[in-house]
């Protein structure tokens, strides 16, 4: 008969096991909640370096101004994205003309704000990438302003304005002889300025 009283402690051990499991579950749950709260607090600090890195890198927002001259279809001032390259400036200016010397410039070069880009023609003497040498003091009919044109013999304010107006309406001068299409310029006048101009 004494052997039948032995099973009574087992339910107590089972109850202790269930209670311990509940306590353990509560501890784990509390730890998980606490860890989640800590991660939630740490999240904003993780986003700060990302914002700082973007600011240091400069990003691609903003504009830069470049002045494109020389052997391009539409010389002028263009506003481009900050990460633009020389090829983007040339494309904005309508592309190059048939006589452009692309071996003299680096189309992959990153641009800087405020720079002037001169695309030379084939055979032009250059003084560095993308720049026409100062030894050629002839006036470029495709880039000259009114003041420069007025330095030519027998070209006054009215004719200078007509040359610029013709260029604005018809695009680049393809040759010096195209000046004959400008009202007021004939063969005699062209002969007098031919050596002082270029395209």
MARTI-537809 format. One line per 10 residues: number of its first residue (from 1); for each residue z, y, x of C-alpha. Coordinates in steps of 0.02 Angstrom, whole numbers, padded with zeros to 5 digits. Layout:
N
NUM> Z:Y:X; ...
//
This chain:
199
1> 00000:00000:00000; 00032:00129:00140; -00155:00125:00183; -00204:00202:00014; -00113:00368:00048; -00215:00408:00206; -00369:00491:00125; -00272:00642:00057; -00287:00756:00214; -00479:00750:00211
11> -00501:00877:00070; -00393:01000:00167; -00504:00984:00319; -00657:01007:00209; -00581:01163:00132; -00543:01233:00304; -00721:01195:00356; -00794:01287:00206; -00678:01435:00234; -00723:01443:00417
21> -00907:01436:00373; -00886:01580:00250; -00793:01684:00381; -00925:01643:00510; -01064:01691:00389; -00978:01857:00352; -00961:01893:00538; -01144:01854:00569; -01196:01960:00420; -01088:02105:00479
31> -01161:02091:00653; -01337:02090:00583; -01303:02243:00475; -01221:02332:00621; -01367:02290:00736; -01489:02353:00605; -01394:02517:00591; -01393:02536:00779; -01580:02505:00787; -01607:02631:00648
41> -01513:02761:00749; -01609:02721:00908; -01780:02736:00828; -01795:02927:00840; -01755:02924:01026; -01894:02798:01053; -02021:02915:00972; -01976:03063:01084; -02056:02995:01243; -02215:02956:01148
51> -02228:03135:01085; -02187:03200:01259; -02319:03091:01340; -02450:03155:01218; -02401:03334:01255; -02408:03305:01443; -02576:03219:01429; -02648:03368:01336; -02726:03261:01201; -02899:03306:01137
61> -02850:03448:01022; -02903:03625:01059; -03062:03707:01121; -03145:03760:01282; -03281:03889:01304; -03428:03859:01420; -03581:03965:01459; -03737:03857:01477; -03889:03931:01565; -04045:03875:01655
71> -04161:03736:01605; -04091:03702:01430; -04173:03731:01262; -04045:03856:01195; -03944:03944:01330; -03785:04025:01270; -03597:04015:01246; -03532:03855:01167; -03361:03797:01105; -03323:03615:01143
81> -03176:03494:01136; -03055:03500:01282; -03106:03327:01345; -03293:03368:01346; -03407:03328:01492; -03559:03418:01560; -03673:03306:01458; -03589:03372:01300; -03622:03552:01351; -03806:03514:01387
91> -03821:03425:01219; -03742:03574:01130; -03874:03686:01211; -04013:03582:01134; -04041:03468:01284; -04137:03503:01443; -04315:03563:01464; -04451:03457:01543; -04431:03547:01710; -04242:03521:01723
101> -04179:03442:01883; -04046:03320:01823; -04018:03253:01998; -03939:03419:02046; -03799:03409:01918; -03665:03281:01873; -03680:03251:01686; -03519:03148:01687; -03411:03290:01756; -03264:03345:01648
111> -03279:03529:01598; -03154:03669:01625; -03125:03813:01505; -03222:03971:01547; -03347:03894:01667; -03531:03936:01680; -03655:03793:01693; -03828:03823:01763; -03952:03681:01746; -04081:03707:01884
121> -04266:03674:01873; -04355:03548:01983; -04388:03624:02153; -04259:03762:02134; -04148:03788:02285; -03970:03750:02236; -03806:03802:02312; -03694:03664:02245; -03699:03558:02088; -03765:03648:01936
131> -03789:03817:02019; -03947:03909:02068; -03937:03979:02244; -03915:04168:02254; -04064:04178:02373; -04178:04174:02221; -04158:04351:02156; -04298:04339:02030; -04247:04371:01850; -04241:04216:01740
141> -04332:04259:01579; -04232:04129:01484; -04059:04192:01531; -04076:04376:01576; -03991:04506:01467; -04066:04674:01422; -03993:04765:01573; -04069:04638:01694; -04239:04647:01610; -04239:04837:01621
151> -04231:04825:01812; -04410:04760:01810; -04552:04884:01840; -04613:04969:01680; -04491:04872:01570; -04386:04993:01469; -04258:04965:01331; -04389:04935:01197; -04486:04803:01295; -04326:04719:01353
161> -04271:04705:01171; -04440:04629:01124; -04428:04500:01263; -04255:04447:01203; -04310:04447:01021; -04461:04338:01063; -04347:04217:01158; -04225:04210:01011; -04365:04173:00886; -04473:04055:00989
171> -04354:03971:01110; -04371:03963:01298; -04513:04037:01397; -04606:03887:01466; -04700:03992:01593; -04709:04173:01651; -04877:04187:01562; -04785:04168:01396; -04738:04351:01416; -04913:04393:01354
181> -04854:04339:01181; -04724:04478:01180; -04791:04633:01091; -04825:04773:01217; -04850:04662:01369; -05029:04642:01431; -05112:04568:01584; -05088:04726:01689; -04902:04741:01652; -04878:04555:01679
191> -04962:04564:01849; -04840:04702:01900; -04684:04599:01858; -04745:04421:01892; -04666:04408:02065; -04497:04470:02001; -04473:04345:01860; -04456:04158:01839; -04422:04030:01702
//
